[in-house]
């Protein structure tokens, strides 16, 4: 009987060892690399995602082998509550533990983002979203309206929309899906590149910073050649001084719900404070983000006798002092 008991005990121990080995093999194989490829893949962990949702997402995107083994490892390693939202680069050669620790570290992917001159806030938001720096463009737009950034910059900024204050430049950003750091960096760039070095000139210009940025945005949308920017700013200043309507097509485009390749006469009647065909003076705010050449042109508008200009096909302009000469310039261009 004693011998039988020993045999039974040995069998039980053996079965237990087999079960333990099988469980360990399941656990280890479930945490092994998905493939041998070293090409990084992008994974976006959204804010508020549960551990199980993250595990399922990683499995669905073929970044881990077994979501159950992954969640068990998180509990064992104390990482369950440490996974952070963001966009991460994950290689197929990484084990489940390495994937988890990478996401828990918060070392999100970096993206280089180029914002050209003349984009609207809406267009900038779309580029930021395409670069996977934020959840979606609407989130960025919402954060750019009424953003509280006074503590981050010394220059005066509007209380509402930051249209025109997001400086066009090439940036490197972390993909942590938060719009505020991106917005603050872009506004701070405007301060560093324009407000700080030219502050005395800005204060002596006779216009507020907001008016200068607004004028610069009009110059940005109207000018194609750098040497013409101060001239166009001079024409705008002349018309402002005379109380003339600016009649700038780009302001109408900004007021329209969608961009048009060609404005119609009816479009010029749109009821908007941005429609400079209906309202004299500058529009309430910028219509795009101006670059430094346009900002300097608005700051140092050229003295000129011109009150009108019309664009040639090559993007250059004919400047005229009178309406009659302006009409002749238009006719000459149409006759080319």
HELIX and SHEET records of a PDB file:
HELIX    1   1 UNK A    2  UNK A   30  1                                  29    
HELIX    2   2 UNK A   51  UNK A   60  1                                  10    
HELIX    3   3 UNK A   67  UNK A   77  1                                  11    
HELIX    4   4 UNK A   96  UNK A  105  1                                  10    
HELIX    5   5 UNK A  121  UNK A  130  1                                  10    
HELIX    6   6 UNK A  137  UNK A  143  1                                   7    
HELIX    7   7 UNK A  179  UNK A  190  1                                  12    
HELIX    8   8 UNK A  191  UNK A  195  3                                   5    
HELIX    9   9 UNK A  199  UNK A  204  1                                   6    
HELIX   10  10 UNK A  209  UNK A  222  1                                  14    
HELIX   11  11 UNK A  226  UNK A  242  1                                  17    
HELIX   12  12 UNK A  249  UNK A  255  1                                   7    
HELIX   13  13 UNK A  265  UNK A  269  5                                   5    
HELIX   14  14 UNK A  292  UNK A  299  1                                   8    
HELIX   15  15 UNK A  323  UNK A  334  1                                  12    
SHEET    1   A 2 UNK A  40  UNK A  45  0                                        
SHEET    2   A 2 UNK A  86  UNK A  91 -1                                        
SHEET    1   B 2 UNK A 110  UNK A 114  0                                        
SHEET    2   B 2 UNK A 170  UNK A 174 -1                                        
SHEET    1   C 2 UNK A 308  UNK A 311  0                                        
SHEET    2   C 2 UNK A 317  UNK A 320 -1                                        
END                                                                             
